[in-house]
Amino acid sequence: MGKLARQFFAGQEHLGRLNDPSMARPKESWNSRIGVILAVSGSAVGLGNFLRFPGQAAQYGGGAFMLAYFVAFLLIGLPICWAEWTMGRRAGQHGFNSCPGIFAYITRHPVGMYLGAIGIVIPVVVYMYYVYIEAWCLGYSVNFLRGEMAFPTAGDAGAFWEKFIGNSENGAAVGFGLKEVGIYLLVAFVLNFYLIYRGLAKGIELFCKFAMPTLIVLAMVVLVRVLTLGSPDETNPHNSVANGLGFMWNPSKVMVQEAEEGTYGSRRWVNIEELVGADLIAAKRAEMDGSETRRVVTITVWQQLRNPQLWLAAAGQIFFSLSVGFGILMTYSSYLSKSDDVVLSGLAATSTNEFCEVGLGGLITVPAGFAFLGVAGVAGQGTFALGFKVLPMVFSNMPAGQFFGFLFFFLLFLAAVTSSLSMVQPGIAFLEETMEINRKQSVAILGVITAFGTGFVVYFSKDSKALDTFDFWVGTFLIFILATIQIITFAWVLGLDEGFKEAHQGAAIRIPRIYRVIMKYICPLFLITVFLLWVVVNVFGYSFETGETNVSGYIMDLVGKDSNIVAQMSIGLIVILGVFVALVISRVKRYNDLVFKPKGMPIAD
Amino acid sequence: MTAGGWIILLVSVSLVTSLFIWCVYKVFSIPGETEHLHGVEFQTPDEKTEED
């Protein structure tokens, strides 16, 4: 570490080789187009496809949500995806593989260079908790394989999960038994860094080439099992796969509403229960006929589309699902050569993700949960509750459930590894690019940093406070910021003419012309609107349904008399990491030459 | 599940599956595509660096 410290604090002199293009290190590269597409798809396909997407679609109503989802896909997902691929490849030709370097090269402005730091902070911090969730998946798959996951009720499954992740008190998750998370975390962590150490082609690409087809096959096997479940509880025939599909995909929602007396004699109707299934709806209508306090109403797809939170949820899902706004795609595409296609590759990676999300994830999770637990068991469940409380109970109660439970959680583990790998590479690229160190050293440094962060998340496990805080402020808030910066940089700083010319270099297909308008105006406006809505709803706690405002718990955790020390420390860690990255950036002569050199002077490539 | 639900399900799944298959077809069918590929990297990056 002494050498590294000297290199860093000595300022410019160690940068000799880095600043001299003729002596630049051998350029890492992908081995094949299929490889890079599978690696990017792997980055995008993760837990969100199989757990978050079904939960969101079910909560907001299938038809309405899917409409907003596809609009967001076309107006946000694809444009940012193409912008990231294009800018990454452009800067990569000149030896810039990390987000700060890429932004410095594209913008030629110090603000751009420092904003690029967000593209390092996001993947590194998200990795710190994502690898922990990855370990849950591995732990569940191993225990299903051992036949140790028998849960008669969802409550039993929930109790196991709470113990497994140490939800009751800080430090409770630390343990290395087969029913504890420690051993699985160690395996997941070492696997990630071993593959990263092997490099792009022999590590990430090779793993994704096997893992991606494998997880698709596993998902198809589980899908067939779920779709053939029928109605497993004969005493409750409403709980069936068909009704589960209806709960998720029906365009209109049928709700039981209850009258609630407000102030000054006002009255409003509050949703209390969703009904699925023609028989059940008819019975409820008959039961409530004539009632003045309860009624059954149908909420149409158009009424649902008037809810801003639905659009927010759909746009958010597209972000998290496609891995746009993480800075990952830029780093991956920076290893392409000038003649490598980015337009078709970007679309292919995106379509793989969409196939896994809508075509597989959308048909597995919610129908399976509904078939055993009905509406009450799956409605309003969060991502983790659906995945680690509801589904384990479901698998443990279906025929051959231990085997299918193992398959499902193993496919989740594979999906998580292909995603977490992509979160490590930007940090590795940044360290190697800025500190002139080799792969062993960069892996060691990032390994220590992320091990500390993951240890922090694992130790402060009470109510998953550290994980939750990281996820909210970095895994959501900063992603909105970076995605907005990326599309504005592409369309307004690089410029549409130059950006499209660059994108079409070596392209197998062309970006439709309509995307000139979308990328210049619609996408940034859409993003900014969604971001403002997100702040209003999730930070200031405004409800569009009731009109009430309750400041978010994430804010209350940080300020005020009920603040939470773990949440505050989590923010402190994020800030320290951001300052460290900014400090490193400020010392890199090559970046500074780019952003402070007078316009018109040639840039050393 | 209502008729509308089936339509949305089938349209959504068909759309993403068709796009996925079309992309796979395009990627595999472009002539000379393999000529765009880089050489196989048999070494880890620091092995290459040390040799250089």
Interface residues (C-beta under 8 A of the other chain):
Chain A: R25 P26 E28 S29 W30 N31 S32 R33 I34 I37 G62 G63 M66 F70 Y197 R198 G199 L200 A201 K202 A242 N243 L245 G246 W249 N250 P251 S252 S337 S339 D340 D341 L344 S345 L347 A348 S351 T352 E354 F355 E357 V358 G359 G362 L363 E432 N438 R439 K440 Q441 G506 A508 I509
Chain B: M1 T2 G4 G5 W6 I8 L9 S12 V13 L15 V16 T17 L19 F20 W22 C23 V24 K26 V27 I30 E33 T34 H36 L37 H38 G39 V40 E41 F42 Q43 T44 P45 D46 K48 T49 E50 D52
